[in-house]
């Protein structure tokens, strides 16, 4: 089980949630409005024999859209309040509508939801004095009815998993207290527990969790929530405080509202999206209360990213005279009496950034950070999360592989290395897949797209969503000594045609036609794409040029020669290329002006192309987005 870190949430918060889970904020408008044009679940009212009560009892069961007896489902048991019964949620909370909408938006794992009557007595109606001692006591008796009678009945009647990891328990008010009492009291039965505005029936924290270590090891998710103006807040708060003191992972979600269904509808909307999928609450900590960067080495607290994306750096260098952090902008660090230097940056933009420490004038890596090959050397890197990063987040979808292969280059007479992304199911398939050959920039190598670029996560998510065709993505080393000059460009062209493509097509099941090949690259890789791709449209039907354009006047002769070729072969190029896609990181991109000149030339020659901008400059956040936008165009 992944470690789940404690998180406190106050109010409406724009938190990042990867893994296809909800940002911690209030539900969107219309989340509880019936939609006519979507698939809907089905409601069953069932009767089961309760040995606990010695009578027959009823429960309502929600079966998800597309329910089939051939599939096995996890189960959420959802409990009502002291004045309700098995119909309270349906009549006032409309969970069936909320869940239907979540399924339609692909935000929910298929699950069966059971809405029982939590008042375990023969006369279990909410009539008369609902606070009478026997009726209050019946809510405690329901623990035995739930475990001994209802759960076995559901397991016999429906195709459900019977293990704790596929069983959740949650409820509102009195049902919230029941959920915490029964769920935490039976960790061998429930791995997912949620208490919404839990009532005074909630046991004292010391009684709820006498063994905090057991909860840490067994719980997938512990959710506690309450409206900020709810008179029962003290019961949720005392539980939260105890869990925090004992370092028990949980989410404490305080939201605007009182003790009513506006709050509880929001609770079921959020809570349900966490269920029965991998949970990594550390990501919430990062967005709400800050935390160590995901790119830190294991156990390192610094760099520490604050909620507003300012970053605190800390390094020990007691004998240094001057230390700076270089993130494009240099930040002077201040030394304390123990020899630690610290600095806090401005708010840093989304995604991945290289950085260095400059110690007495010497640029070096940060010992607290992972290193990446960039800037022509190994450099430190920092990953800054943001709301729009869902497309490269790790999700509960089928995953492909990154394979590292070594081949002998007959061009350079040396062994070289490349990375290959193979899509989910590649080994079990006999399909011949198309292939995208994608190139790094200057100062980087074949590791760039696989690590800084998050190619595998981007492709996994696109393929799972049906937005991109399954394909191989080949990431070679495009460094050949000549760099940005014609010698390097020509050597790469020979390398990919004579060595890389033959190696891939000999060892992998790929489409061996031009229609099954695409070539793309960023910066220097974009120049390689222009040079190789334009002259070889009978080899590549798709070209992607990211943050690049002929550098003038240094490459004037190369550009003029290619423009002359393009002018003479415009009809062939337009016919052969299915897509000539050019992207730029906004006006702040260092290649912007060169690219605009090139776009003007293409227009003059009537070379068909498309153009896209994603602001951010000459950086990996831009290039990740370029791949995300380019891949869906390919091989359609």
N, C-alpha and C positions, 0 to 999 in steps of 0.2 A: 504494500500500500504506500502511495506517495505521502510524504509528510504534508500535513495541512497546518498552515500557520494561522495564528489567531488574528482576527481583524475586527475592528470596531467601525461601524458605519453610521454617520450622523446625517440625516436629511437626504436630499436628492443629490446623488453623487454620480459623476460621469466616469465610472471606473472601467478599466479595461478588463475584459474576461476572455481569455483564450479558451480553447477546448470546447468551443461552441456553447458556452454558457452565458448567462445574462450579465450585462453590466449592472452593478449594484446601483439602481436608480429606481424611480417610480415607473410603474407600468405605463406604456404609451396610450394615447387616446385611442379608443375603440377596441382595446384588448379584450373587453368583456361584452362586445356587441356581436350578435349572431350574424354570421356571414352565410349567405345563401349559396354561393358558388364554390364551396369547398366540400371535402369529404367530412362526414360527421360520425362521431362515435355512437354507441348504442347504450341505453340504460336498461338494466334488468333489476327487478325487485325479487329478491330470493328469500326463502324461509329455511332456516336451519334449526336443528334440534340442539338446544342448550342444556347440557347436563348440569352446568353450573347453576342455572336458574330453574331447571326442571320445567321448561316450557319451550314452545317454538318461538323463535325470534326472527325479526326481519332485518335485512340490510339491502342497500342499493349498490349495484355494481355498474361501474362505467367501463365499457369495453372500447378500446381505441378504434379510430377509423381503420378499416382494412383488417379488423380482427379475424383471425382464423384459428381453428383448433389445431392446425398443423404446426403452429409456432408456439414457443414457450415464452412467457411474459414475466417480468418482475411485477411486484405489487406494492402499491401505496395504500395504507389504511389511514383514512382521513376522518378525524373525529370532530363532533359538534360541541356546542357550549351547553351550559347548565339548563337553559330554557328551550333547548332544541331536541331534535330526534334525528332519525336517519335521513329526513327530508330537509333539514335546516340548510345545509350547504346548497342543495339544489334550488330551494326556493329563494334564498337571499344571496348566495355567493356565486351561483351559476358556474361551478367549476367545469361542467361539461362544455360550455361555450368557450371558456378561457382555454381549456386544453385542446379543443378542436382547432382553435385559431393558432395555437402554438404548433400543433402538428402540421397545419397548412404552411406555416412559416419555417418548417424544418428545424425547430428549436427544441424538440422534445424527443426523448427516447420512448418508444412504444411501451406502455405499461397499463395494467389493470388497476383501477382505483376502487376501493371498497369503502362505502360510507355506512358504517354500522350505527346502531343505537347504543350509545355508551352508558346508558342507564340500565344496568344489568339487574332487573327485577321483573317479576311476572307482570305487574302493571307498569310498563316502561314508558307510558305516555307523559308528555310534559304538561300535566294538568294539575289543578289544585295548588297546593303549596310546594313549589319546586325546591324550596329550601328545607323541606321537612327532613329530619335526620335519616329516615330510611331511604329517601331518594338520594340524598347526598352520599350516603354509604354505598349505594348501588353503583356509583361511578368508580369507587375503588374495587368493588366486586368484579367490574368489567374486565379487569386484568386477567382473571381466570377464564372468563367467558371468551375473551379474545384469543388467548393462547391455547386453551384446551378444546374449544368448540368451533369458533368462527374460522380461524386459520386452517385447521384440518378440513373443514367443510369446503373452503375456497380451493384448497389444494386438490380435493377430490373432484370438484365440479368443473374447474377450469384448468387449462394447460399453463401452470405457473411454476416458476422455480421454487424450490423448497429450502434453499440455503439463506442464511442471514444476509449475505451480500446483495441479494436481490429482493430484500424486504425493507420497506420504509414505513415510518409511523409519524404522523403529524396531526395537529389539531389546534383549534382556537379556544381561548379562554379556559373553561373547565377541561375541554379536550386538549388544550395545550399543556395543562398540568398533567393530565393523564399520559400524554405522549412522552413528556420528560420522565415521569415516574416509571412508566412501564418500559419505555425504550432504554433508558439508562440503567434500569434495574434488570434488564434482560439482554445484555450485550451479545449473548449467544443467539438471540432471535432477530435483532435489528441492527443494521449497520448505518442506517440513515434516520436521523431523528430531528423533528422540528417542533418547536413550541411557539405558537403565535399568541401574543398577549396572554401568557399563561396566568391562570387564576390562583387564588390563595391555596387551592388544593395541592399546588406544587410543593413537594417535599423540600426541606431545608437543604442547601447545597451539600452539606457534609453527609446527609443521608442519601441524596441523589447519586453522589459519586464518592463513596468511601475509598475506592481504589482508582485514583486518577490515571495511573499508568495503564490500567486495563482499557480505559476509554481511549487513551492515546493510540493504543495498538489496534483496537478493534473498530472504532468508528470511522466510517468514510466521510460523514458530514454531520456536524451538530450545529443546528440553526436555531437561534433565539431571536425573536423580533417583537417589537411593541411600538405602538404609536407614541409620539413624544408628549402628547397631552392625555395619555391614558392613565386613569387613576390607579391602575394595577401595575404601573411601571416598576415599582419597587421590587416586585417578585422576579421580574426578568433581570433587573439590574443586580440583585444580590447573587443570582446564579451566575451571571456574567462575571461579576467581580471575583467570585470564588474560582471560576474556570481560569480567569486571567492569572490569579495568584498561583494556581497549581500548574499553570502553563499547559492547559488542556486546549487543543486546537478547536476553534469554533468561530462562527460568524455571529456577531451581535448587530442586528440591523434595526436601527432606530429610524422611523420614518414619520413624516407629518401625519397627524391624525389622532383620533380618540379610540374608544373601545367599540369599533363597529366594522361592518363588512367592507367599507372602503379600504381599510387597512388590511383585512384578511384576504380580500380579493388580490390585492397587490402581493401579499405573502405567498399565496398559492401560485401566482404567476411567476414569481422569482424562484421560489423554493423548488418547484417542479422541474425547472430547467437544469438544476444541478444533479438531479437524480440519475443513478445507474449509468454514469459515465465518469471518466477520470476527473478528479478534482485536484487542482493545485492552487490553494488559497494564497500562496506566496505572491501571486500576481496581483491579488487584490490589495495586499499590504503595500505593494509598490505604488499603486495608484492613489491609495487613500492616506497612508501614513508614511510612505517612503520605505526604502529598504536597499540592501546591497544589490548592485547590478547583477544581472544574470550572467554576465561575462566575467565576473570575478572568479578567481580560483576558489576551490572548495573551502568554505569556512571563513573567507575574508569578508570583513564588514565594509571595507572601502575599496573602490568608490561607492558612496552611498547616494542614491538618487532620491531627492525629496519630491513630494507630491507635485510641486510646480516645475519639476524637471531641472531645478538647479542641482548641481552635483558637488558633493563634498569629497575632496581628495585628501588622503593622509599617507605620509611616507616617513620612515625613520632614516634620517641622515644627519647624525649629530655633528659630524665634522664639516659638513657643507657650509659654504658661505652664502650661496644663493640657489634657490630651487623654484622652478616654475612648472606649471602644467601647460602644455601646448595642445590646444584643441582647435588649431587654426588661429584662434586668439590666444595669447599668452596670459596666464594668470599667475601673479606673484604669490608664493606661499609664505606663511609666517611660521617661525620656529618657536616651540615652547621650551620650557626648562628641561624636559626629558629628551629633547632632540627630535621630536616629531614635528614635521612640517605639514600645515593644513592650508587649504584654500577652498572657497566655494565659488563656483562659476555662475554665470548668468544662466537663464533657462535655456537648456539645450534642446534642439529639435529632435524629431522622431527618429527612431531606427538606429542604425549602426554608424559609429564614428571611430576613426583612428585617433590615437593621441599618444603623446610622449611626455616623459618627465625630463626636464632640462636641469641637470645638477652641475652647477659651476660651469655652465656653458656646453656641457656634453649631453646630447639627447640620448635617452635610454628608455627601456621599457619599465613599466610599473610592476614590481614584484607581486602585487596583489591582483593583477589582471591576467586573463588569458592573452596570448599573443597571436597575431595573425600576420601573414605575409602581405605587406602593403607598404607603400612609400619606398619601395626598393629594398626593404629590409623587414625583419620581424618587428612589429609594432604592437603596442597595447591597443585594445579595442573596447568600446563601451556600447552596450545596447540600451537604448532609451525606449521604453514602451509607450504606446499611444493608442487612442481609441480605434484608429483605423487599421491597426496591425493584425486584425483577425485573419486576413488572407494568408499570412505566413505563420500563423500560430499552430501549435501542435493540437490536432483535433482527434476525436474518436472516429476516424475514417480509415479505410485500408491504406497502408503505407507501402511505398516503393522502397527501393534500395539505392544507396550510393556505393558503387563499386570502384575500386582503384586498380588500374591496370597499367602494366609496363609493356612497351612495345619497342622494337628496334627501328630507328629511323634510317632509311637508306639515303635520305637527303643530308642529314648531319653526321651520319655514320656513328651514331651514339644511341644509348638507351634513353627513352623519354617516358614520361608518365602522363596519364590522363584520368579524369574522373568521369564516371558514367552513371546517370540516373536511369534506373529501369522501373517502369510503372508497376503498380500493384498487380499481382497475378502473372507477372512475366514468365516465371519459371514453369508454371502450370499450363501455360497457353501455347498454342502453335501459331498464333497470329504473327504476321510480319508487320512490325511497327514502323511508323515514320520516325525520323530522327532530326532533332534540332541540335546543331553544332553551335555552341555559344562561347564567346571569347571574353577574357578578362581585359583589364586596362593596363596601362603602363605602370611599372613598379609592382605589379601583382603577378600571380601565376595560376596554375590550374586549380588551386584550392579556393580561389576567390568566390566563384559562383556556388561552390558546394558549402562553404562556411559563411562568409559574409553575406552572400546572396540568398541563402536559405532556399535554394532551388527545389530541394526535395519537398519541403513543406508547401511551397507555393504550388507545385505540380500536384501533390497529393490532394490538396484542397480543391483545386480546379477540376481535376478528374472526378473526384467524388461528387462534386456538384453538377457534373455533366457540362461544365463550361469549356473544357478543353479535351481534345481527343487523347487517349493514352499514347505516349510517345517516349522514345529514348531521348535523353538530353546528354550530349557529349561535351565535356568541359576539358579541352586540351591546354597544354602549355603553349602560349603563342609568343614566347620570348625567343628571338633568333638573332640577337646581336645587333642587327640593323635598326632595331627600335622603330621609330616613326618614319624612317627613311625608306627609299624604294628597295634597298637591299633586303631589309627585314620583311617588308611587305611581300616581295617576290619569293623569298625563302618560305614564308608561311603558306603562300599559295601552292607552292610545290609540295610542301609537307602535308597539307590537308588532302590534296588530290592523290598523291602518290603513296602516302603512308597511313594517315588517320582514317580516311573513309574506307580504304581496303581492309584495314585491321578490323574496324567495326563490322563491316559487311561480311567478313570471314567468320567472325566469332559471335555475332549476335543476329537474331532474326529481325531483319529490317527490310523495309521497302527500298529496293535498289534503283528506283527511278528518281528523276529530278522532282517529281511531284511528291515524293516522300522525304525530301531533304529541305532543311531550312538552315540558314546561316545568320547569326546575329552576334553583336559584340558591343561593348561599352568603351568609349574613349578611344584608346589605341586599337582595341578590338573592333570598334566601329570602322576605323580606317581599314583594317584588315578585311572587314566585311565588304566595304565599298570596293577595295582593290580586287579581292578574289571573286566576290559575288557578281559584280557587274560584268567582268570578263568571262564568267562561267554560268550564265543563266540556263545553259543546257544541263548543268549539274545541280543547281539550287533554284527552286521555284519560289522561295520566300526569303526575303532579306530584312533584317532588323538592325537599324543603326541607332544606338543610344548615346546621347551626349557626345556627338562627334560631327566632323565635317572637315573637308580639306583645309589644312593649316596654310594660310597665305601670309607672306609670299614664299615661305620656306619650301612648301610643296607645290609651288606654282607649276613646275614642269610636269609633275606627276598628275596633278589635277587637270591641266590643260590637255595632256595626252588622253586621259580618261574621258574628259568632256568631248573631245573630238571623236573618240570611239563611240560614245553614247549618241552623239548627233547622227553619225553615219548608221548606227544600228538601233535607232529608236524603236522602229516597228518590231524588231525581233525581241528587244528587251521588254517592251510592253506586252508582247504576246506571251513570252516565256514566264514572266514574273506574275505569280498569283497575288503577291503582296510585296510592296516596297515600302516598309514602315519606318519612319524616322521620328525619333522622340528626343526631347530636350528637357533639361531640368530648370526651365524658366530662364528669365533674363539674367539671373545670377549665376547660371552655368558658364564656366570659362570657355566652353566651346560654342556658346550661343551665336556670336557674331559670325564665326566661320560657317556655322550651320545655315544661318539665314542667307549668306552669300550663295551657298550650295543650293539651297531651295530655289533661289531666284534663277540659277542656271538650269535646274531641272524643269522649271516652268517654261523657260525660254525654249528648251529642246522638246517640250511636251512629253517628258518622261513621266508616266503615271506614278504617283506616290501619295502616301498619306502622312500627316504630321500630327504629333501629339505632344503636349506639354504637361509636366507635373512639377510644380515648383519645389525647389529644394537644393538646386545647385548641382555641382559635379560630385555627387555622393551616392553611397549605397542605398539610402532610402529611396532615391529616385530610380535607381536601376532595378531594385526589387519590384517597384511598381511597374516599370517598363516590361519586365518579364510577365507580370500578372496580366497586363493588358495585351501583350503580344501573343502569348501562347494560345489564347482562345481563337485567334485569327487563323491559326495554322491548320493545314491538312483537312480543311472542310470540303 
